[in-house]
Amino acid sequence: MISDAPSSSAGLDPAEIRRYSRQLIMPEVGVEGQERLKRSRILMVGAGGLGSPLGLYLAAAGVGTLGIVEFDRVEESNLHRQVLFGEGDRGRSKLEAAVERLHETNPLIDIVPFDCRLEASNALEILRDFDLVVDGSDNFPTRYLVNDACVLLGKPNVFGSIFRFEGQVSVFWGAKGPCYRCLFPEPPPPGLVPSCAEGGVLGVLPGIIGALQANEAIKLVLGIGENLIGRFVVFDALKMRFRELSLEKNPVCPICSENPIQTELVDYEQLCGLEPAVPEPADVAVNVSPQETLRRIRSAGPVCLLDVRTEQEYAICRIEGAMLIPLQALPGRLGELDATAETIVYCHTGMRSMQAVRFLRDQGFDRVSNMLGGIDAWSRDVDAAVPTY
């Protein structure tokens, strides 16, 4: 249970009683439980795929104060899964659109917006006044930051993640059980785990996982049921199967153990291996713009344009004349490339292609470059007929 304040401090007015009547008649909730929800302060990190169902169900349930940390804008590719937004929200601030939608869902609650990126410099200040945090982020730096801030503040962290057809959910609470770092002390190497933008996600999956997160948050506030502290649930949407793993507190966890080696927030971009790359030698062209790529293709000398995306991405859109060798297949297909020819590598947004460039250089390909921004930038800056995704 999160709050032990006396129930008389909240009180329900007639409008609230009407709205929450189907919860009030449940003995596990009742008036006292609904008043606990009304007093509760829950922070959502992210208002995207997971944040959409989270926000809708927490608001509808009557969480009194709902904080939202979000800095992004609504894109067309969000709409198949981020059900907080509609066609008319394209280009709008996600935070602004989310606040508007959630107030329509329940005008009786308070919403506290944070129009910023959660960082080590502001995380403790933002999280401090909330009872618990629900992590709807989609990247490792933010996940580790949320975990560490929650451990330092003694707050529960309702975790969720999604990828393709699989979702994961747990409750990490260093004061009462394992934290995220007990399970994953260190993040995976950059590029090893593709993002949803690279690997995709079934649109309904974040709805399932986000609803499970909302369920856990509400149970923690009410102090009912069996929570997911020390339990890690994995959901496979293709097989329609749930698996549960038991987690134990790591006695040498770097942040939640009895003798932690980390006692403050750190640089999480660096922790996850995303610090700025060491500059390449000045006489080597590492990056080229889409416009420069087009100029070189049209010049007299032959240029090999290498696409390292997946076959599925290639089927969506491609640059005419490009050779497809997915990044994972590149080591076994080097024989298809000419090490002496000028090669320009591209992917979706430029991250996988940079990995390919570094690998090819290590293999003796001296005339290889990375197209900045990938095919996404090509569509924007060179050929609008190439679809974006």
C-alpha positions as CSV (number, residue, x, y, z in Angstrom):
1,M,0.0,0.0,0.0
2,I,1.4,3.4,-1.0
3,S,-0.6,5.8,1.3
4,D,-1.6,5.3,4.8
5,A,-3.3,8.7,5.3
6,P,-6.7,8.6,6.9
7,S,-9.6,8.3,4.5
8,S,-11.4,11.3,5.9
9,S,-8.7,13.5,4.3
10,A,-10.1,13.0,0.8
11,G,-13.9,12.6,0.7
12,L,-16.0,11.9,-2.4
13,D,-18.6,14.3,-3.7
14,P,-21.8,13.1,-5.4
15,A,-20.3,13.4,-8.9
16,E,-17.4,11.2,-7.9
17,I,-19.7,8.6,-6.3
18,R,-21.7,8.4,-9.5
19,R,-18.6,8.2,-11.8
20,Y,-16.8,5.5,-9.7
21,S,-19.9,3.6,-8.6
22,R,-18.9,0.3,-10.2
23,Q,-15.6,0.4,-8.3
24,L,-17.1,1.6,-5.1
25,I,-19.4,-1.4,-4.8
26,M,-16.4,-3.8,-4.9
27,P,-15.4,-4.7,-1.3
28,E,-11.7,-4.6,-2.3
29,V,-12.1,-1.0,-3.2
30,G,-15.1,0.6,-1.5
31,V,-15.2,4.3,-0.4
32,E,-11.9,4.1,1.4
33,G,-10.1,2.6,-1.6
34,Q,-11.6,5.2,-3.9
35,E,-10.5,7.9,-1.5
36,R,-7.0,6.4,-1.6
37,L,-7.0,6.7,-5.4
38,K,-8.2,10.3,-5.1
39,R,-5.3,11.1,-2.8
40,S,-2.7,9.2,-4.9
41,R,-0.1,10.9,-7.0
42,I,1.2,8.8,-9.9
43,L,3.9,9.9,-12.4
44,M,3.8,8.5,-16.0
45,V,7.1,8.7,-17.8
46,G,6.1,8.9,-21.5
47,A,2.8,9.4,-23.2
48,G,3.4,7.1,-26.2
49,G,2.5,3.5,-26.8
50,L,2.5,2.4,-23.1
51,G,1.6,5.8,-21.8
52,S,-1.6,5.9,-23.8
53,P,-3.5,3.0,-22.1
54,L,-1.8,3.9,-18.8
55,G,-3.1,7.5,-18.9
56,L,-6.5,6.5,-20.0
57,Y,-7.1,3.9,-17.3
58,L,-5.4,5.7,-14.5
59,A,-7.4,8.8,-15.2
60,A,-10.6,6.9,-15.6
61,A,-10.0,5.0,-12.3
62,G,-9.8,8.3,-10.4
63,V,-6.1,8.7,-9.6
64,G,-6.2,12.2,-8.0
65,T,-3.0,13.6,-9.4
66,L,-1.5,12.3,-12.6
67,G,1.9,13.6,-13.7
68,I,3.1,13.2,-17.3
69,V,6.7,13.6,-18.5
70,E,6.8,14.0,-22.3
71,F,8.6,16.2,-24.8
72,D,7.9,14.6,-28.2
73,R,5.4,15.4,-30.9
74,V,2.7,13.3,-32.5
75,E,3.8,11.6,-35.8
76,E,1.6,9.7,-38.2
77,S,3.5,6.5,-37.4
78,N,2.4,6.8,-33.8
79,L,-1.3,6.5,-34.5
80,H,-1.5,2.7,-35.0
81,R,-0.7,2.1,-31.3
82,Q,-0.8,5.4,-29.4
83,V,-4.5,5.6,-28.8
84,L,-4.4,8.9,-26.9
85,F,-4.0,10.7,-30.2
86,G,-6.0,11.0,-33.4
87,E,-5.5,12.3,-36.9
88,G,-6.1,15.9,-35.9
89,D,-3.2,15.7,-33.4
90,R,-0.5,15.1,-36.0
91,G,2.3,17.6,-35.4
92,R,1.0,18.6,-32.0
93,S,2.9,18.3,-28.7
94,K,2.1,14.9,-27.2
95,L,1.9,16.4,-23.8
96,E,-0.6,19.0,-24.8
97,A,-2.7,16.5,-26.7
98,A,-2.5,14.0,-23.9
99,V,-3.6,16.5,-21.2
100,E,-6.5,17.5,-23.3
101,R,-7.7,13.9,-24.0
102,L,-7.2,12.8,-20.4
103,H,-9.2,15.8,-19.1
104,E,-12.0,14.7,-21.4
105,T,-11.8,11.2,-20.0
106,N,-12.0,12.5,-16.4
107,P,-12.3,16.2,-15.6
108,L,-12.3,15.5,-11.9
109,I,-8.6,14.7,-11.7
110,D,-5.5,17.0,-11.6
111,I,-2.9,16.6,-14.3
112,V,0.6,17.9,-13.8
113,P,2.5,18.2,-17.1
114,F,6.3,18.2,-17.5
115,D,7.3,19.4,-20.9
116,C,10.9,18.1,-20.9
117,R,13.1,15.1,-21.3
118,L,13.7,13.2,-18.1
119,E,17.4,13.6,-17.3
120,A,19.8,13.1,-14.4
121,S,19.6,16.8,-13.7
122,N,15.8,16.9,-13.1
123,A,14.7,13.4,-12.4
124,L,14.9,13.5,-8.5
125,E,13.1,16.9,-8.4
126,I,10.3,15.6,-10.7
127,L,9.8,12.2,-9.1
128,R,10.1,13.4,-5.5
129,D,6.4,14.5,-5.0
130,F,4.8,11.4,-6.5
131,D,3.9,8.2,-4.7
132,L,4.9,5.9,-7.5
133,V,6.3,6.0,-11.0
134,V,5.0,4.1,-14.1
135,D,7.7,3.8,-16.7
136,G,6.4,4.0,-20.2
137,S,9.7,4.9,-21.8
138,D,11.1,3.2,-24.9
139,N,14.9,3.5,-24.4
140,F,17.6,2.1,-22.1
141,P,18.9,5.4,-20.7
142,T,15.5,6.5,-19.4
143,R,14.8,3.0,-18.0
144,Y,18.0,3.0,-16.0
145,L,17.4,6.6,-14.9
146,V,13.9,6.0,-13.7
147,N,15.0,2.9,-11.8
148,D,17.9,4.6,-10.1
149,A,15.9,7.7,-9.2
150,C,13.1,5.5,-7.7
151,V,15.7,3.6,-5.7
152,L,17.3,6.7,-4.3
153,L,13.8,8.1,-3.4
154,G,12.4,4.8,-2.1
155,K,9.6,4.7,-4.6
156,P,8.1,1.8,-6.6
157,N,8.7,1.6,-10.3
158,V,6.0,-0.1,-12.4
159,F,8.0,-1.3,-15.4
160,G,6.8,-2.2,-18.9
161,S,8.4,-2.8,-22.2
162,I,7.3,-3.9,-25.7
163,F,8.9,-5.2,-28.9
164,R,7.2,-6.8,-31.9
165,F,4.9,-9.4,-30.3
166,E,6.4,-9.6,-26.8
167,G,5.8,-7.5,-23.7
168,Q,7.2,-7.5,-20.2
169,V,5.9,-6.1,-17.0
170,S,7.1,-6.0,-13.4
171,V,7.2,-3.8,-10.3
172,F,10.7,-2.8,-9.2
173,W,11.0,-1.5,-5.6
174,G,14.5,-1.4,-4.2
175,A,13.2,-0.8,-0.7
176,K,11.0,-4.0,-0.7
177,G,12.5,-6.2,-3.4
178,P,14.6,-6.3,-6.5
179,C,15.1,-3.3,-8.8
180,Y,15.7,-3.2,-12.5
181,R,19.4,-3.3,-12.0
182,C,19.1,-6.5,-10.0
183,L,17.9,-8.1,-13.2
184,F,19.9,-6.1,-15.7
185,P,23.0,-4.6,-13.9
186,E,24.4,-3.2,-17.2
187,P,22.6,-2.3,-20.4
188,P,23.2,-4.3,-23.6
189,P,25.8,-3.0,-26.1
190,P,24.4,-0.3,-28.4
191,G,22.6,-1.7,-31.4
192,L,22.3,-5.3,-30.0
193,V,18.6,-4.7,-29.1
194,P,16.7,-3.0,-31.9
195,S,14.1,-0.3,-31.1
196,C,10.5,-0.5,-32.0
197,A,11.3,1.9,-34.9
198,E,13.7,-0.7,-36.2
199,G,12.0,-4.0,-35.3
200,G,8.3,-2.9,-35.2
201,V,5.6,-3.5,-32.7
202,L,2.0,-5.0,-33.0
203,G,-0.3,-2.0,-32.4
204,V,-2.4,-3.8,-29.8
205,L,0.6,-5.0,-27.7
206,P,1.2,-1.7,-25.8
207,G,-2.5,-1.6,-25.0
208,I,-2.2,-5.0,-23.2
209,I,1.1,-4.2,-21.4
210,G,0.0,-0.7,-20.5
211,A,-3.2,-1.9,-19.0
212,L,-1.3,-4.4,-16.9
213,Q,0.9,-1.6,-15.7
214,A,-2.1,0.4,-14.8
215,N,-3.5,-2.6,-12.9
216,E,-0.3,-2.9,-10.9
217,A,-0.3,0.8,-10.1
218,I,-3.9,0.8,-8.9
219,K,-3.3,-2.4,-6.7
220,L,-0.2,-0.7,-5.1
221,V,-2.3,2.4,-4.2
222,L,-5.2,0.3,-2.8
223,G,-2.9,-2.3,-1.1
224,I,-4.8,-5.2,-2.5
225,G,-4.0,-8.4,-4.4
226,E,-0.6,-9.9,-5.2
227,N,1.7,-7.4,-6.8
228,L,4.6,-8.0,-9.2
229,I,7.4,-7.2,-6.8
230,G,9.9,-10.0,-7.3
231,R,8.0,-11.3,-10.4
232,F,8.7,-10.7,-14.0
233,V,5.9,-11.4,-16.4
234,V,6.5,-12.0,-20.1
235,F,3.6,-12.0,-22.6
236,D,3.8,-13.6,-26.1
237,A,1.0,-12.2,-28.2
238,L,1.6,-14.7,-31.0
239,K,1.2,-17.7,-28.7
240,M,-1.2,-16.0,-26.4
241,R,0.9,-17.1,-23.5
242,F,2.1,-15.6,-20.2
243,R,5.3,-16.7,-18.5
244,E,6.4,-15.6,-15.1
245,L,10.0,-15.5,-13.8
246,S,10.9,-15.2,-10.1
247,L,13.3,-12.4,-9.3
248,E,15.5,-12.0,-6.2
249,K,17.3,-9.0,-4.9
250,N,20.9,-8.9,-6.0
251,P,23.1,-8.7,-2.9
252,V,25.7,-6.8,-4.9
253,C,23.3,-4.7,-7.0
254,P,25.2,-1.4,-7.8
255,I,22.4,0.8,-6.4
256,C,19.8,-1.0,-4.2
257,S,22.1,-3.4,-2.2
258,E,23.1,-2.7,1.4
259,N,26.5,-1.4,0.2
260,P,25.8,0.3,-3.2
261,I,28.6,1.6,-5.3
262,Q,26.3,4.2,-6.9
263,T,24.7,6.7,-4.6
264,E,23.6,9.4,-7.1
265,L,22.4,9.6,-10.7
266,V,24.9,9.3,-13.4
267,D,25.3,10.1,-17.1
268,Y,22.9,7.5,-18.5
269,E,23.7,8.1,-22.2
270,Q,27.3,7.2,-21.4
271,L,26.1,4.3,-19.2
272,C,24.3,2.8,-22.2
273,G,27.2,3.4,-24.5
274,L,25.5,6.2,-26.3
275,E,28.1,8.9,-25.6
276,P,29.3,10.9,-28.7
277,A,31.6,8.8,-30.8
278,V,35.3,9.5,-30.9
279,P,35.9,11.7,-34.0
280,E,37.2,9.9,-37.0
281,P,40.5,11.0,-38.6
282,A,40.0,14.2,-40.5
283,D,41.1,12.7,-43.8
284,V,38.4,10.1,-43.8
285,A,34.8,11.0,-44.8
286,V,32.6,9.3,-42.3
287,N,29.2,10.8,-42.9
288,V,27.6,12.2,-46.0
289,S,24.3,13.9,-46.4
290,P,21.5,12.6,-48.6
291,Q,22.1,15.5,-51.0
292,E,25.8,14.6,-51.2
293,T,24.9,10.9,-51.7
294,L,22.7,11.9,-54.7
295,R,25.5,14.0,-56.1
296,R,28.0,11.1,-55.9
297,I,25.5,8.7,-57.4
298,R,25.1,11.0,-60.4
299,S,28.8,11.6,-60.8
300,A,30.9,9.7,-63.3
301,G,32.4,7.3,-60.7
302,P,30.4,4.2,-59.7
303,V,29.0,4.2,-56.2
304,C,27.7,1.1,-54.3
305,L,24.6,2.1,-52.3
306,L,24.2,-0.5,-49.5
307,D,21.0,-0.9,-47.6
308,V,21.5,-2.6,-44.3
309,R,17.8,-2.6,-43.1
310,T,15.7,-5.8,-42.8
311,E,13.9,-7.4,-45.8
312,Q,10.6,-6.2,-44.3
313,E,11.8,-2.6,-44.3
314,Y,13.1,-2.9,-47.8
315,A,9.7,-4.1,-49.0
316,I,8.1,-0.9,-47.6
317,C,10.4,1.5,-49.4
318,R,13.9,1.7,-50.9
319,I,16.3,3.9,-52.8
320,E,16.5,2.8,-56.5
321,G,19.6,0.8,-57.3
322,A,20.5,0.0,-53.7
323,M,21.9,-3.4,-52.7
324,L,20.1,-5.0,-49.7
325,I,22.3,-6.8,-47.2
326,P,20.7,-6.7,-43.7
327,L,23.1,-5.7,-41.0
328,Q,23.0,-9.1,-39.2
329,A,23.8,-10.9,-42.5
330,L,26.7,-8.6,-43.4
331,P,29.6,-10.6,-41.9
332,G,28.6,-13.6,-44.0
333,R,28.1,-11.7,-47.3
334,L,31.3,-9.6,-47.5
335,G,32.2,-11.5,-50.7
336,E,29.3,-9.7,-52.5
337,L,31.0,-6.3,-52.0
338,D,33.9,-4.7,-53.8
339,A,36.4,-3.5,-51.1
340,T,37.9,-1.0,-53.7
341,A,34.6,0.6,-54.7
342,E,33.1,3.7,-53.1
343,T,30.3,2.5,-50.8
344,I,27.6,4.5,-49.1
345,V,25.6,2.7,-46.4
346,Y,22.1,3.6,-45.2
347,C,19.4,2.3,-42.9
348,H,16.3,3.8,-41.5
349,T,17.7,6.7,-39.5
350,G,21.5,6.2,-39.6
351,M,22.4,4.2,-36.5
352,R,22.6,0.7,-38.0
353,S,24.4,2.0,-41.0
354,M,27.1,3.6,-38.8
355,Q,27.6,0.2,-37.2
356,A,28.0,-1.3,-40.7
357,V,30.5,1.4,-41.7
358,R,32.7,0.6,-38.7
359,F,32.5,-3.1,-39.3
360,L,33.4,-2.7,-43.0
361,R,36.3,-0.5,-42.2
362,D,37.7,-3.1,-39.8
363,Q,37.5,-5.5,-42.7
364,G,39.6,-3.3,-45.0
365,F,36.8,-1.3,-46.8
366,D,38.5,2.1,-46.9
367,R,36.1,3.9,-49.1
368,V,32.9,3.4,-47.1
369,S,30.6,6.2,-45.7
370,N,27.5,6.5,-43.7
371,M,24.4,8.4,-45.1
372,L,23.3,10.7,-42.3
373,G,19.6,10.3,-41.3
374,G,19.1,7.2,-43.4
375,I,16.2,6.7,-45.8
376,D,14.1,8.8,-43.6
377,A,16.3,11.9,-44.4
378,W,16.5,10.9,-48.0
379,S,12.7,11.0,-48.2
380,R,12.6,14.4,-46.5
381,D,15.5,16.0,-48.3
382,V,15.9,14.3,-51.7
383,D,12.9,12.3,-52.9
384,A,9.5,12.8,-51.2
385,A,8.0,10.0,-53.3
386,V,9.9,7.5,-51.0
387,P,7.4,6.8,-48.2
388,T,8.4,7.3,-44.6
389,Y,7.6,4.8,-41.8
